[in-house]
Each structure stands twice: as C-alpha cells, then as structure tokens.
Amino acid sequence: MRDTPRCPAAHHEDPSPCDGPVVVTVLDAYNAGADGCEHHGARLLASLERGRVYPLPDAPAGAAIRVFTAADDIPPFVWYEGAPRTQPSQRSRAENRRKGGTA
C-alpha cells in the first residue's frame, strides 16, 4: 500500500511516484480522461490509441508538449515487466518508427 496519494492519471499497477503537481489532462479517443502530473500523464498517453493531452489552466508553459514528447518514447504500459516487447503494439511510437513497424 502506498503512503502518499498519487495523481488520477497514475495507473494502480504503476509503482512510480508523481514528479510534481497535476498539470495536464489526458483524453482517450472517446474523451474520457484523467488529470495528471507530467510523468503519469506521459505514461498514460503512451498507453492510449489516439490519446490527446491538454494543459490545465495553471500549468507551466510547455507542460502538454513535454508530456506529448515524453510519451513518444515510452512503450504502452511501461510498468509491466517480463516478456520482451516484440510486437509493434508493445513498443513505443518512436521505436516503431525506427523499426518500420506500426502501432
């Protein structure tokens, strides 16, 4: 059990802590979303198909761009360890571009 609360964008199986305040909203293809810190916002965005990120009104300049950029290099559900990520749907978008795969 965790001692400190985490942002709503943090997946319950992701053990990583928040990296700061809640500054972005991440939406899925159906407009369901969660607010999060930059760290968990990026991890959530990386795990969504056709996800989008928006800064909250009091977010520091560039927060949504940083989340979007970070998500590009993060594989979906990065907190899962074990089997190698061999399928395009298991790799980051950036890795798929390098390998010529699709996600």
N, C-alpha and C positions, 0 to 999 in steps of 0.2 A: 504494500500500500504506500502511496506517495504522501509525503508530508505537506508539500506545497501544492496549491491548486495550479492548474495549467490552463492555457487559453482554450477556447472552444474548438479551434482547428486541430488541436493535438489528438491524434488517434489514441484510443485507450491502450493499444498494444505497443505504441511507440514510447520507449523509455526516456527519450531525450527531453531535457528541460527547455523551457521557453528561453529565448535570448533577449527578451525585452518586453515592452508593453504591446498590447493589442493595437495594430496599426493598419491592417488590411482586412478586406472581406474577399473570400474566395467563393466563387459560384460555380456550380456544375452546369451541365447542358440544359437542365430543367429549372435553373435559377434557384435551386436550394443552395444554401451557403452557410458558411461559418466565418466568424471573425477570428483573427489570429495574430500572433507575433510574426515577424518576418521568417523566422526559422520554420515554424509549423505551417505557416501559410505556403511556403515553398514546397514542403514535403507533401502537403495536401494537394496542391496544384499539380505536382508531378504525378500524382496517383489518379488524376481525373482525365477522362477523354473530353476534349473541348471545354475545359475549365477556363475561367477568367478571374482576374484579380483586379480589385479596385482599392484605392487608398481610402481610409476613413478620413473624415473632415480635419481631424487634428494630427494626422500622420506627418512625419517629417518628409521633406521633399525627396522624391525618388523611391519611396518605400515600395510602391507597387512594381516599379521597374526592377528593383533589386530582387523582389520575390520572383517575378517572372523570369529573370535571368538565372537565378539560382535553380529554379525548378527544371530548367532545360538540362542540367547536368545530373539530376537526381533520378534514379530509377524508381518506378512505381513501388509503393510500399517498402521503402528502403530499410525499414526496421526489421523486415523478415530476413533471417539468415538461413543458410543451409545450402540448398541446391544451387548450382550455378545458373546464372541468368543467360540462357542461350537463345530464347525466343525474342523477337522484336518487341512484343508486348511486355517483356520483363526488363527491358533495358531503357536507359534514359533516351530522351529525344535526340540529344547531341550524339550519343553513341550510335544510335540508329542512322543518323546522317553520315557519320564516319564510315559505318559498315555497309551502307546502302540498303538497310532494312526499313521496314515500315512499322509504325506503332499504332 
